[in-house]
C-alpha cells in the first residue's frame, strides 16, 4: 500500500509503549506513511485522541485511518481500514 492509495493515517503513541512500536513498524514495513503524535509530550495530541475516543481513552496506540479509529495494534482492522 503506497502513500497515494490510503487515507491519512495518524498513530497516537507514548515513548514507552511496545505495541506502539510494533504498529509503527507494521505500517513502515507496508510502506504506509503516517503522522505520529505522542500523547505523553503533546497536550494537543492528547486532546485530539480524547475527542476521537469520545472521552473514553483507554490506552495506546490509537490509530486513525481516515474516519476510522482503531484502539490497539489490530492488524486485521488496520488492513481493512487501509483498503477503505
DSSP file (Angstrom, degrees, kcal/mol; ACC not computed):
  #  RESIDUE AA STRUCTURE BP1 BP2  ACC     N-H-->O    O-->H-N    N-H-->O    O-->H-N    TCO  KAPPA ALPHA  PHI   PSI    X-CA   Y-CA   Z-CA
    1    1 A X              0   0    0      0, 0.0     2,-0.2     0, 0.0     5,-0.1   0.000 360.0 360.0 360.0 126.3    0.0    0.0    0.0
    2    2 A X    >   -     0   0    0     30,-0.1     3,-1.6     1,-0.1     4,-0.3  -0.530 360.0 -99.3-103.1 170.2    1.5    3.2   -1.0
    3    3 A X  G >  S+     0   0    0      1,-0.3     3,-0.8    -2,-0.2    -1,-0.1   0.846 121.0  52.8 -54.4 -38.0    1.1    6.8    0.2
    4    4 A X  G 3  S+     0   0    0      1,-0.2    -1,-0.3     0, 0.0     0, 0.0   0.627 105.0  55.7 -77.5 -13.0   -1.3    7.6   -2.7
    5    5 A X  G <  S+     0   0    0     -3,-1.6     2,-0.3     2,-0.1    -1,-0.2   0.318  99.0  59.1-108.5  10.1   -3.6    4.6   -2.1
    6    6 A X  S <  S-     0   0    0     -3,-0.8     3,-0.1    -4,-0.3    76,-0.1  -0.961  80.8-105.9-135.8 156.0   -4.7    5.0    1.5
    7    7 A X        -     0   0    0     -2,-0.3    -2,-0.1    74,-0.3    77,-0.0  -0.205  62.2 -66.5 -68.1 168.8   -6.5    7.7    3.6
    8    8 A X        -     0   0    0     57,-0.1    58,-2.7     1,-0.1     2,-0.4  -0.295  54.4-153.8 -59.4 140.5   -4.5    9.8    6.1
    9    9 A X  E     -A   65   0A   0     24,-0.3    26,-2.4    56,-0.2     2,-0.4  -0.964  14.6-179.1-122.0 132.4   -3.0    7.8    9.0
   10   10 A X  E     -Ab  64  35A   0     54,-2.4    54,-2.9    -2,-0.4     2,-0.5  -0.998  10.5-159.3-128.8 136.2   -2.2    9.0   12.4
   11   11 A X  E     -Ab  63  36A   0     24,-3.0    26,-2.6    -2,-0.4     2,-0.5  -0.963   7.2-154.1-116.6 116.3   -0.7    6.9   15.2
   12   12 A X  E     +Ab  62  37A   0     50,-3.2    50,-1.4    -2,-0.5    49,-0.6  -0.800  32.9 160.6 -89.6 126.0   -1.1    8.2   18.8
   13   13 A X  E     - b   0  38A   0     24,-2.5    26,-2.6    -2,-0.5    27,-0.6  -0.703  36.8-138.1-134.7 177.2    1.7    6.9   20.9
   14   14 A X    >   -     0   0    0     -2,-0.2     3,-0.5    24,-0.2     6,-0.1  -0.892  34.1-113.5-131.3 167.8    3.8    7.1   24.1
   15   15 A X  T 3  S+     0   0    0     -2,-0.3     6,-0.0     1,-0.2    23,-0.0   0.803 113.3  45.6 -71.8 -28.0    7.5    6.7   24.3
   16   16 A X  T 3  S+     0   0    0      4,-0.0     2,-0.6     5,-0.0    -1,-0.2   0.459  82.2 114.3 -95.9  -2.5    7.3    3.5   26.4
   17   17 A X    <>  -     0   0    0     -3,-0.5     4,-1.6     1,-0.2    -3,-0.1  -0.601  42.8-169.8 -83.4 113.3    4.6    1.6   24.5
   18   18 A X  H  > S+     0   0    0     -2,-0.6     4,-2.1     1,-0.2    -1,-0.2   0.871  89.4  53.9 -65.8 -38.1    5.8   -1.6   22.9
   19   19 A X  H  > S+     0   0    0      1,-0.2     4,-2.4     2,-0.2    -1,-0.2   0.826 104.6  56.2 -67.6 -30.1    2.6   -2.0   20.9
   20   20 A X  H  > S+     0   0    0      2,-0.2     4,-2.6     1,-0.2    -1,-0.2   0.932 107.5  48.2 -63.5 -45.5    3.0    1.5   19.5
   21   21 A X  H  X S+     0   0    0     -4,-1.6     4,-2.3     1,-0.2    -2,-0.2   0.900 112.1  49.6 -61.4 -41.4    6.5    0.5   18.2
   22   22 A X  H  X S+     0   0    0     -4,-2.1     4,-2.4     2,-0.2    -1,-0.2   0.904 110.9  49.6 -65.0 -41.3    5.0   -2.7   16.7
   23   23 A X  H  X S+     0   0    0     -4,-2.4     4,-2.4     2,-0.2    -2,-0.2   0.925 111.6  48.0 -64.3 -44.7    2.2   -0.7   15.0
   24   24 A X  H  X S+     0   0    0     -4,-2.6     4,-2.7     1,-0.2    -1,-0.2   0.911 112.6  48.9 -63.1 -42.0    4.6    1.9   13.5
   25   25 A X  H  X S+     0   0    0     -4,-2.3     4,-3.1     2,-0.2    -1,-0.2   0.907 109.6  52.7 -63.9 -40.5    7.0   -0.9   12.3
   26   26 A X  H  X S+     0   0    0     -4,-2.4     4,-1.4     2,-0.2    -2,-0.2   0.932 112.2  44.7 -59.7 -46.8    4.0   -2.7   10.7
   27   27 A X  H  <>S+     0   0    0     -4,-2.4     5,-2.9     2,-0.2     3,-0.2   0.921 114.4  48.9 -64.6 -43.6    2.9    0.5    8.8
   28   28 A X  H ><5S+     0   0    0     -4,-2.7     3,-1.8     1,-0.2    -2,-0.2   0.922 108.8  53.1 -61.5 -44.1    6.5    1.2    7.8
   29   29 A X  H 3<5S+     0   0    0     -4,-3.1    -1,-0.2     1,-0.3    -2,-0.2   0.797 110.8  47.7 -61.7 -28.5    7.0   -2.4    6.6
   30   30 A X  T 3<5S-     0   0    0     -4,-1.4    -1,-0.3    -3,-0.2    -2,-0.2   0.225 116.8-115.8 -97.0  13.1    3.9   -2.0    4.4
   31   31 A X  T < 5 +     0   0    0     -3,-1.8     2,-0.6     1,-0.2    -3,-0.2   0.838  62.0 153.3  58.4  37.2    5.1    1.4    3.1
   32   32 A X      < -     0   0    0     -5,-2.9    -1,-0.2    -6,-0.1     2,-0.2  -0.872  38.2-140.1 -99.0 121.2    2.2    3.3    4.7
   33   33 A X        +     0   0    0     -2,-0.6     2,-0.3    -3,-0.1   -24,-0.3  -0.554  31.4 167.4 -78.0 146.0    3.0    6.9    5.5
   34   34 A X        -     0   0    0     -2,-0.2     2,-0.4   -26,-0.1   -24,-0.2  -0.988  35.6-121.4-154.3 158.9    1.7    8.2    8.8
   35   35 A X  E     -b   10   0A   0    -26,-2.4   -24,-3.0    -2,-0.3     2,-0.5  -0.877  26.5-147.9 -99.9 137.7    1.9   11.0   11.3
   36   36 A X  E     -b   11   0A   0     -2,-0.4     2,-0.4   -26,-0.2   -24,-0.2  -0.913  13.2-173.7-107.3 134.6    3.0   10.1   14.8
   37   37 A X  E     -b   12   0A   0    -26,-2.6   -24,-2.5    -2,-0.5     2,-0.7  -0.982  15.4-146.4-129.7 120.3    1.6   12.1   17.8
   38   38 A X  E  >  -b   13   0A   0     -2,-0.4     4,-1.6   -26,-0.2     3,-0.4  -0.759   5.7-165.1 -90.1 113.7    2.9   11.4   21.3
   39   39 A X  T  4 S+     0   0    0    -26,-2.6     7,-0.2    -2,-0.7   -25,-0.2   0.654  85.7  62.1 -74.1 -14.7    0.2   11.9   23.8
   40   40 A X  T  4 S+     0   0    0    -27,-0.6    -1,-0.2     1,-0.1   -26,-0.1   0.869 118.6  22.8 -73.6 -39.1    2.7   12.0   26.6
   41   41 A X  T  4 S+     0   0    0     -3,-0.4     2,-0.5     1,-0.2    -2,-0.2   0.515 116.2  64.9-109.2  -8.5    4.5   15.0   25.4
   42   42 A X     X  -     0   0    0     -4,-1.6     4,-2.0     1,-0.1     3,-0.2  -0.898  53.8-171.9-125.5 101.7    1.9   16.8   23.2
   43   43 A X  H  > S+     0   0    0     -2,-0.5     4,-2.2     1,-0.2    -1,-0.1   0.819  89.5  56.8 -64.1 -30.1   -1.2   18.0   25.1
   44   44 A X  H  > S+     0   0    0      2,-0.2     4,-2.5     1,-0.2    -1,-0.2   0.908 106.4  49.9 -65.6 -40.8   -2.9   18.9   21.8
   45   45 A X  H  > S+     0   0    0     -3,-0.2     4,-2.6    -7,-0.2     5,-0.2   0.902 109.4  51.4 -63.4 -41.0   -2.5   15.3   20.7
   46   46 A X  H  X S+     0   0    0     -4,-2.0     4,-2.3    -8,-0.2    -1,-0.2   0.915 110.4  48.8 -62.0 -42.4   -3.9   14.1   24.0
   47   47 A X  H  X S+     0   0    0     -4,-2.2     4,-2.3     2,-0.2    -2,-0.2   0.922 111.2  50.8 -62.7 -43.9   -6.9   16.4   23.5
   48   48 A X  H  X S+     0   0    0     -4,-2.5     4,-2.6     1,-0.2    -2,-0.2   0.933 112.2  45.2 -58.7 -47.9   -7.4   15.1   19.9
   49   49 A X  H  X S+     0   0    0     -4,-2.6     4,-2.2     1,-0.2    -1,-0.2   0.869 111.0  53.5 -69.6 -34.9   -7.3   11.4   20.9
   50   50 A X  H  <>S+     0   0    0     -4,-2.3     5,-3.5    -5,-0.2     6,-0.3   0.920 112.1  45.3 -62.6 -42.9   -9.7   12.1   23.8
   51   51 A X  H ><5S+     0   0    0     -4,-2.3     3,-1.4     3,-0.2    -2,-0.2   0.919 112.4  51.1 -64.4 -43.4  -12.2   13.7   21.4
   52   52 A X  H 3<5S+     0   0    0     -4,-2.6    -1,-0.2     1,-0.3    -2,-0.2   0.856 112.8  45.9 -62.6 -35.5  -11.7   10.9   18.9
   53   53 A X  T ><5S-     0   0    0     -4,-2.2     3,-1.5    -5,-0.2    -1,-0.3   0.315 115.5-114.1 -91.5   8.1  -12.4    8.3   21.6
   54   54 A X  T < 5S-     0   0    0     -3,-1.4    -3,-0.2     1,-0.3    -2,-0.1   0.817  72.3 -56.6  65.3  30.2  -15.4   10.2   23.0
   55   55 A X  T 3 <S+     0   0    0     -5,-3.5     2,-0.7    -6,-0.2    -1,-0.3   0.413 118.5 110.0  82.6  -2.8  -13.6   10.8   26.3
   56   56 A X    <   +     0   0    0     -3,-1.5     2,-0.6    -6,-0.3    -1,-0.1  -0.521  41.7 168.0-105.0  62.8  -13.1    7.1   26.8
   57   57 A X        +     0   0    0     -2,-0.7     3,-0.1     1,-0.1    -7,-0.1  -0.683   5.5 167.8 -81.6 118.1   -9.3    7.0   26.3
   58   58 A X        -     0   0    0     -2,-0.6     2,-0.3     1,-0.4    -1,-0.1   0.406  53.3 -60.2-114.1  -0.2   -8.0    3.6   27.4
   59   59 A X        -     0   0    0     13,-0.0    -1,-0.4   -46,-0.0     2,-0.3  -0.874  65.6 -28.9 147.0-179.8   -4.5    3.4   26.1
   60   60 A X  S    S+     0   0    0     -2,-0.3   -41,-0.2    11,-0.1    13,-0.2  -0.834  84.4  50.0-123.3 159.9   -2.3    3.5   23.1
   61   61 A X        +     0   0    0    -49,-0.6    11,-3.5    -2,-0.3     2,-0.5   0.493  57.0 176.5 -77.1 152.2   -1.7    3.0   20.3
   62   62 A X  E     -AC  12  71A   0    -50,-1.4   -50,-3.2     9,-0.2     2,-0.5  -0.998  12.5-165.1-115.3 124.1   -4.8    4.7   18.9
   63   63 A X  E     -AC  11  70A   0      7,-3.0     7,-3.1    -2,-0.5     2,-0.5  -0.941   6.1-163.2-116.0 125.0   -4.6    4.6   15.1
   64   64 A X  E     +AC  10  69A   0    -54,-2.9   -54,-2.4    -2,-0.5     2,-0.5  -0.927   8.1 179.9-108.4 132.1   -6.8    6.7   12.9
   65   65 A X  E >   -AC   9  68A   0      3,-2.3     3,-2.2    -2,-0.5     2,-0.3  -0.932  67.3 -51.6-130.9 105.3   -7.1    5.8    9.3
   66   66 A X  T 3  S-     0   0    0    -58,-2.7   -56,-0.1    -2,-0.5    16,-0.0  -0.506 123.5 -20.7  61.1-125.2   -9.4    8.3    7.5
   67   67 A X  T 3  S+     0   0    0     -2,-0.3     2,-0.3    14,-0.1    -1,-0.3   0.357 118.6  99.4 -96.0   6.0  -12.6    8.4    9.6
   68   68 A X  E <   -C   65   0A   0     -3,-2.2    -3,-2.3    13,-0.1     2,-0.5  -0.726  56.4-157.1 -95.4 143.2  -11.9    5.0   11.3
   69   69 A X  E     -C   64   0A   0     -2,-0.3     2,-0.5    -5,-0.2    -5,-0.2  -0.981   6.1-167.9-121.0 128.0  -10.4    4.8   14.8
   70   70 A X  E     -C   63   0A   0     -7,-3.1    -7,-3.0    -2,-0.5     2,-0.6  -0.966   9.9-150.5-119.0 124.9   -8.6    1.6   15.9
   71   71 A X  E     -C   62   0A   0     -2,-0.5    -9,-0.2    -9,-0.2   -11,-0.1  -0.846  65.7  -4.0 -95.0 123.3   -7.6    1.0   19.6
   72   72 A X  S    S-     0   0    0    -11,-3.5     2,-1.3    -2,-0.6   -11,-0.2  -0.174 106.1 -50.7  89.0 175.7   -4.5   -1.1   20.0
   73   73 A X        +     0   0    0    -13,-0.2     2,-0.7   -11,-0.1    -1,-0.1  -0.719  66.8 163.4 -91.1  89.4   -2.3   -2.9   17.4
   74   74 A X     >  -     0   0    0     -2,-1.3     4,-2.5     1,-0.2     5,-0.2  -0.852  18.9-170.3-114.3  92.3   -5.0   -4.7   15.5
   75   75 A X  H  > S+     0   0    0     -2,-0.7     4,-3.0     1,-0.2     5,-0.2   0.898  84.4  49.4 -53.4 -50.1   -3.5   -5.9   12.2
   76   76 A X  H  > S+     0   0    0      1,-0.2     4,-2.4     2,-0.2    -1,-0.2   0.907 113.3  47.1 -59.0 -40.5   -6.8   -7.1   10.5
   77   77 A X  H  > S+     0   0    0      2,-0.2     4,-2.4    -3,-0.2    -1,-0.2   0.890 112.6  49.8 -67.3 -38.4   -8.5   -3.8   11.4
   78   78 A X  H  X S+     0   0    0     -4,-2.5     4,-2.4     2,-0.2    -2,-0.2   0.948 112.2  47.4 -62.8 -49.0   -5.6   -1.8   10.1
   79   79 A X  H  X S+     0   0    0     -4,-3.0     4,-1.5     1,-0.2    -2,-0.2   0.909 112.9  48.5 -59.9 -43.1   -5.6   -3.7    6.9
   80   80 A X  H  X S+     0   0    0     -4,-2.4     4,-0.9    -5,-0.2    -1,-0.2   0.920 112.0  48.6 -63.8 -44.5   -9.3   -3.3    6.4
   81   81 A X  H  < S+     0   0    0     -4,-2.4     3,-0.5     1,-0.2   -74,-0.3   0.871 108.9  53.7 -65.1 -36.7   -9.2    0.4    7.1
   82   82 A X  H  < S+     0   0    0     -4,-2.4    -1,-0.2     1,-0.2    -2,-0.2   0.823 103.8  56.0 -67.6 -30.5   -6.4    0.9    4.7
   83   83 A X  H  <        0   0    0     -4,-1.5    -1,-0.2    -5,-0.2    -2,-0.2   0.739 360.0 360.0 -71.9 -21.7   -8.3   -0.8    1.9
   84   84 A X     <        0   0    0     -4,-0.9    -3,-0.2    -3,-0.5    -2,-0.1   0.460 360.0 360.0  89.8 360.0  -11.1    1.7    2.5
